[in-house]
Structure formats: structure tokens, C-alpha cells
């Protein structure tokens, strides 16, 4: 093997080493780029989930507020109905007592009238 062949082999190895180095460098850059893209995707997903949770919390809060308002209105109506029913019952009881009183007075009058 002469010097010329040794120089060509050395040159071929240097080119091969350069190609291998370039391919590793390209792979490393690709991996770094992919890692950055994955990081951006993860951050985007996290931010989207955070916004989704905030929106869900607002919706749930609104639903709870509406449910409480509805319950308060139903409670008010039930209270009014109960008061009307109580007043009606009290009026009926007063009427019953008045009728007993009137009946007693009538019986007393009839018992007090002589000669009938």
C-alpha cells in the first residue's frame, strides 16, 4: 500500500466521519426541536385545561346561583301558601266557634222563654 492509497483511505474515513457527525448533529437538532414542540404542546394543553376548568367553575357557580334563587322563590311561595291556609283555617275555626256561641245563645233564649 503506497502513500497515495493511504491518503485516499484517510480521506474516505474523514468524509465518512464527517457524514456520520453531520447525521448525529441533525438527529440531535431534530430531537431538541421535537422536545421543544412537545413542551409547547404540554403547555398549551395545560393552559387549555386551566381555561376549561375556569369555565366549568363559572358555569357551575351560575347553576348553583340559579338553583338557590329558585329555591328561595319556592320557599317564599310555600310560606305565603301556608299563611293563607293558616288564615283560612283560623277563620273557619272562628266561624265554628261563633256558630256554637250563636247556637248556645239560641238554646238559652228558647229555654228561658216560658210557655211555648
Rosetta silent file (secondary structure, phi, psi, omega in degrees, C-alpha in Angstrom):
SEQUENCE: XXXXXXXXXXXXXXXXXXXXXXXXXXXXXXXXXXXXXXXXXXXXXXXXXXXXXXXXXXXXXXXXXXXXXXXXXXXXXXXXXXXXXXXXXXXXXXXXXXXXXXXXXXXXXXXXXXXX
SCORE:     score description
SCORE:     0.000 S_00000001
   1 L     0.000  126.468 -178.408    0.000    0.000    0.000 S_00000001
   2 L   -96.919  179.233 -174.804    1.519    3.221   -1.020 S_00000001
   3 H   -65.766  -35.056 -179.495    1.127    6.704    0.358 S_00000001
   4 H   -65.424  -42.654  178.352   -1.417    7.644   -2.224 S_00000001
   5 H   -65.339  -41.003  178.908   -3.729    4.768   -1.252 S_00000001
   6 H   -63.045  -39.112  178.571   -3.268    5.582    2.435 S_00000001
   7 H   -66.457  -38.335  179.333   -4.196    9.233    1.740 S_00000001
   8 H   -68.324  -39.707  178.223   -7.331    8.144   -0.157 S_00000001
   9 H   -65.774  -43.398  178.249   -8.364    5.797    2.656 S_00000001
  10 H   -62.088  -42.009  179.442   -7.713    8.517    5.207 S_00000001
  11 H   -64.950  -39.196  179.488   -9.725   10.975    3.122 S_00000001
  12 H   -65.673  -42.456  177.560  -12.584    8.447    2.781 S_00000001
  13 H   -63.926  -38.614  178.943  -12.633    7.881    6.561 S_00000001
  14 H   -64.758  -41.660  178.046  -12.638   11.647    7.163 S_00000001
  15 H   -66.008  -42.069  178.538  -15.589   12.068    4.777 S_00000001
  16 H   -62.772  -43.635  178.120  -17.370    9.141    6.414 S_00000001
  17 H   -62.667  -39.631  177.956  -16.686   10.604    9.867 S_00000001
  18 H   -64.378  -41.833  179.026  -17.990   13.994    8.651 S_00000001
  19 H   -64.938  -44.095  178.943  -21.155   12.402    7.272 S_00000001
  20 H   -62.859  -44.358  178.902  -21.696   10.443   10.498 S_00000001
  21 H   -60.913  -45.858  179.195  -21.068   13.601   12.574 S_00000001
  22 H   -61.636  -40.105 -179.832  -23.485   15.608   10.417 S_00000001
  23 H   -67.237  -40.272  176.110  -26.167   12.902   10.735 S_00000001
  24 H   -64.188  -40.632  179.129  -25.753   12.805   14.535 S_00000001
  25 H   -63.585  -42.439  178.059  -25.873   16.607   14.650 S_00000001
  26 H   -64.036  -42.046  178.558  -29.050   16.604   12.534 S_00000001
  27 H   -63.902  -41.823  179.610  -30.592   13.916   14.760 S_00000001
  28 H   -65.160  -41.715  177.746  -29.685   15.891   17.902 S_00000001
  29 H   -64.421  -39.837  177.789  -31.176   19.078   16.450 S_00000001
  30 H   -63.617  -41.196  178.811  -34.301   17.141   15.484 S_00000001
  31 H   -65.027  -42.410  178.707  -34.580   15.710   18.993 S_00000001
  32 H   -64.772  -40.921  178.606  -34.153   19.155   20.536 S_00000001
  33 H   -64.531  -41.785  178.649  -36.739   20.592   18.156 S_00000001
  34 H   -65.451  -39.205  178.468  -39.140   17.750   18.968 S_00000001
  35 H   -63.430  -41.753  177.572  -38.588   18.283   22.691 S_00000001
  36 H   -63.961  -42.430  178.258  -39.390   21.992   22.302 S_00000001
  37 H   -63.570  -41.206  177.623  -42.536   21.159   20.305 S_00000001
  38 H   -63.619  -39.272  177.829  -43.597   18.667   22.996 S_00000001
  39 H   -63.194  -45.460  178.484  -43.027   21.296   25.677 S_00000001
  40 H   -62.051  -40.593  178.780  -45.157   23.831   23.772 S_00000001
  41 H   -64.117  -45.590  179.621  -47.876   21.214   23.300 S_00000001
  42 H   -61.754  -42.253  178.795  -47.845   20.289   27.001 S_00000001
  43 H   -64.026  -41.264  179.535  -48.017   23.966   27.998 S_00000001
  44 H   -63.898  -43.252  178.924  -50.873   24.528   25.552 S_00000001
  45 H   -63.549  -43.748  179.268  -52.796   21.519   26.894 S_00000001
  46 H   -61.069  -46.314  179.987  -52.236   22.678   30.473 S_00000001
  47 H   -64.290  -40.176  178.701  -53.423   26.215   29.661 S_00000001
  48 H   -63.496  -43.125  178.931  -56.448   24.869   27.783 S_00000001
  49 H   -64.810  -37.936  178.039  -57.351   22.618   30.703 S_00000001
  50 H   -62.820  -44.608  179.119  -56.944   25.520   33.108 S_00000001
  51 H   -65.324  -38.615  178.076  -59.260   27.660   30.987 S_00000001
  52 H   -63.540  -43.664  178.136  -61.714   24.773   30.719 S_00000001
  53 H   -63.030  -39.879  177.171  -61.734   24.328   34.487 S_00000001
  54 H   -62.338  -44.529  179.675  -62.321   28.049   34.968 S_00000001
  55 H   -62.777  -42.411  178.274  -65.212   27.953   32.504 S_00000001
  56 H   -62.898  -39.790  179.098  -66.690   24.905   34.231 S_00000001
  57 H   -64.133  -40.560  178.982  -66.383   26.614   37.609 S_00000001
  58 H   -65.530  -42.605  179.881  -68.186   29.701   36.274 S_00000001
  59 H   -64.064  -45.067  179.660  -70.943   27.575   34.763 S_00000001
  60 H   -63.102  -39.782  178.106  -71.346   25.581   37.980 S_00000001
  61 H   -62.503  -42.860  179.110  -71.405   28.776   40.012 S_00000001
  62 H   -64.524  -43.324  178.114  -74.112   30.204   37.767 S_00000001
  63 H   -62.125  -42.443  178.535  -76.144   26.989   38.013 S_00000001
  64 H   -63.053  -42.714  179.184  -75.811   26.996   41.806 S_00000001
  65 H   -61.223  -45.347 -179.537  -76.877   30.655   41.985 S_00000001
  66 H   -64.833  -39.635  178.951  -79.925   29.964   39.814 S_00000001
  67 H   -63.538  -42.355  178.724  -80.835   26.895   41.861 S_00000001
  68 H   -65.371  -39.408  177.771  -80.615   28.908   45.083 S_00000001
  69 H   -63.242  -42.406  179.133  -82.738   31.691   43.602 S_00000001
  70 H   -63.688  -43.701  178.446  -85.330   29.136   42.511 S_00000001
  71 H   -63.196  -40.367  178.931  -85.331   27.510   45.945 S_00000001
  72 H   -63.385  -41.440  179.653  -85.699   30.906   47.626 S_00000001
  73 H   -66.219  -42.478  178.274  -88.660   31.747   45.369 S_00000001
  74 H   -64.625  -38.644  178.019  -90.306   28.368   46.039 S_00000001
  75 H   -63.100  -42.542  178.513  -89.757   28.817   49.776 S_00000001
  76 H   -61.501  -44.696 -179.867  -91.379   32.254   49.608 S_00000001
  77 H   -65.184  -40.927  178.598  -94.384   30.838   47.719 S_00000001
  78 H   -63.433  -40.693  178.843  -94.739   27.933   50.135 S_00000001
  79 H   -62.410  -44.886  178.969  -94.624   30.315   53.093 S_00000001
  80 H   -61.869  -42.785  178.657  -97.325   32.504   51.512 S_00000001
  81 H   -62.722  -42.384  178.827  -99.477   29.430   50.792 S_00000001
  82 H   -63.835  -40.483  177.936  -99.036   28.204   54.353 S_00000001
  83 H   -63.587  -42.308  178.355 -100.009   31.625   55.718 S_00000001
  84 H   -63.348  -43.451  179.432 -103.159   31.671   53.535 S_00000001
  85 H   -64.142  -41.639  178.575 -104.028   28.163   54.611 S_00000001
  86 H   -63.559  -44.205  178.356 -103.442   29.053   58.269 S_00000001
  87 H   -61.978  -42.693  178.714 -105.601   32.168   57.968 S_00000001
  88 H   -62.348  -42.674  178.433 -108.346   30.156   56.261 S_00000001
  89 H   -64.029  -41.510  179.230 -108.209   27.514   58.981 S_00000001
  90 H   -65.152  -41.819  177.604 -108.306   30.187   61.689 S_00000001
  91 H   -63.169  -41.516  178.810 -111.254   31.912   60.013 S_00000001
  92 H   -64.302  -40.112  178.987 -113.090   28.572   59.728 S_00000001
  93 H   -66.335  -42.912  175.805 -112.404   27.847   63.406 S_00000001
  94 H   -59.143  -42.721  178.387 -113.600   31.332   64.384 S_00000001
  95 H   -62.215  -41.243  178.409 -116.750   30.729   62.336 S_00000001
  96 H   -62.773  -45.123  178.564 -117.274   27.399   64.044 S_00000001
  97 H   -63.704  -40.122  177.185 -116.868   28.979   67.495 S_00000001
  98 H   -62.020  -40.175 -179.425 -119.247   31.799   66.527 S_00000001
  99 H   -67.509  -37.469  176.245 -121.821   29.259   65.371 S_00000001
 100 H   -64.353  -41.827  179.205 -121.508   27.365   68.662 S_00000001
 101 H   -63.141  -45.044  179.217 -121.901   30.608   70.567 S_00000001
 102 H   -63.357  -41.788  179.455 -124.935   31.566   68.497 S_00000001
 103 H   -62.858  -42.825  178.505 -126.408   28.116   68.931 S_00000001
 104 H   -62.937  -43.237  178.728 -125.859   28.267   72.704 S_00000001
 105 H   -63.209  -39.653  179.928 -127.473   31.719   72.880 S_00000001
 106 H   -66.356  -42.087  177.730 -130.440   30.483   70.883 S_00000001
 107 H   -64.372  -38.772  179.221 -130.850   27.454   73.127 S_00000001
 108 H   -65.040  -41.558  179.313 -130.569   29.689   76.181 S_00000001
 109 H   -64.063  -43.528 -179.714 -133.228   32.010   74.810 S_00000001
 110 H   -66.326  -37.860  179.677 -135.539   29.148   73.988 S_00000001
 111 H   -69.779  -29.446 -178.697 -135.003   27.598   77.397 S_00000001
 112 H   -82.911  -14.196 -179.904 -135.660   30.951   79.024 S_00000001
 113 L   -83.715  122.728  179.718 -138.975   31.569   77.184 S_00000001
 114 L   -85.146  148.930  166.505 -141.880   30.220   79.200 S_00000001
 115 L    76.777   29.848  175.560 -144.900   28.551   77.792 S_00000001
 116 L   -89.204    0.000    0.000 -144.094   27.540   74.416 S_00000001
